[in-house]
Amino acid sequence: MGCYNACPRGTMTNLAGVVRQLQRERQRVHGEMERLNAALAALRSLGALDGKPKRPRTPRARRPMSAAARKKIAAAQRARWAKWRKNKQNK
């Protein structure tokens, strides 16, 4: 008669290798998690992840722009668009 165990004899050695490989992977991931936790702790110490900055920011008041300044900006933008359109037609 044949062997009662239907699995090949090498299965247990393969299983042991798989277990060793998984343990090595667990150790590698554990080390990586420790590095990530250290990086997060460093960022928290800077106040980056608390959701609140360490020193309160005061909102800046918008400075009013004169009508003459708005006209200059608008004219410069129109000139940029005209230049872009001219270059587009030449291509």
C-alpha positions in Angstrom: 0.0 0.0 0.0 0.9 3.6 -0.5 1.6 6.3 2.0 -1.4 7.5 4.1 -0.3 11.1 3.7 -1.4 12.4 0.3 1.0 15.4 0.5 4.5 15.0 -0.9 7.3 14.5 1.7 8.9 17.9 0.9 5.8 19.9 2.0 6.9 20.4 5.6 10.3 21.7 4.6 8.7 24.1 2.1 6.3 25.2 4.8 9.2 25.9 7.2 10.8 28.0 4.5 7.6 30.0 4.0 7.4 30.6 7.8 11.0 31.8 7.9 10.4 34.1 4.9 7.3 35.5 6.6 9.2 36.1 9.8 11.9 38.0 7.9 9.3 40.1 6.2 7.6 40.8 9.5 10.9 42.0 11.0 11.6 44.2 7.9 8.1 45.8 8.1 8.5 46.3 11.9 11.8 48.2 11.3 10.1 50.3 8.6 7.2 51.1 11.0 9.7 52.2 13.6 11.3 54.6 11.1 7.9 55.9 10.1 6.8 56.5 13.7 10.1 58.3 14.3 9.5 60.6 11.3 5.9 61.3 12.5 7.1 62.1 16.0 9.6 64.5 14.5 6.9 66.2 12.5 4.6 66.4 15.4 7.3 68.1 17.5 7.4 70.8 14.9 3.7 71.2 15.1 3.0 70.1 11.6 0.4 67.4 12.3 -1.4 68.9 15.3 -3.8 70.7 13.1 -2.9 73.9 14.9 0.3 75.9 14.2 2.4 76.7 17.2 2.1 80.4 16.8 -1.3 81.8 15.8 -1.5 83.4 12.4 -3.3 86.6 12.1 -5.1 87.1 8.9 -3.5 89.7 6.7 -5.7 92.6 5.7 -5.9 93.0 1.9 -4.3 96.2 0.9 -6.5 98.2 -1.4 -5.3 98.7 -5.0 -5.7 102.0 -6.8 -7.6 102.2 -10.0 -4.4 103.3 -11.8 -2.7 100.1 -10.6 -5.6 97.9 -11.8 -5.4 99.6 -15.2 -1.7 99.0 -15.5 -2.1 95.3 -14.6 -5.0 94.9 -17.0 -3.0 96.5 -19.8 0.0 94.3 -19.1 -2.3 91.2 -19.2 -3.9 92.3 -22.5 -0.4 92.7 -24.0 0.6 89.2 -22.8 -2.5 87.7 -24.4 -2.0 89.6 -27.6 1.6 88.4 -27.8 0.5 84.8 -27.2 -2.2 85.0 -29.9 0.3 86.5 -32.3 2.7 83.7 -31.7 -0.1 81.1 -32.0 -1.1 82.4 -35.5 2.5 82.3 -36.7 2.9 78.6 -35.9 
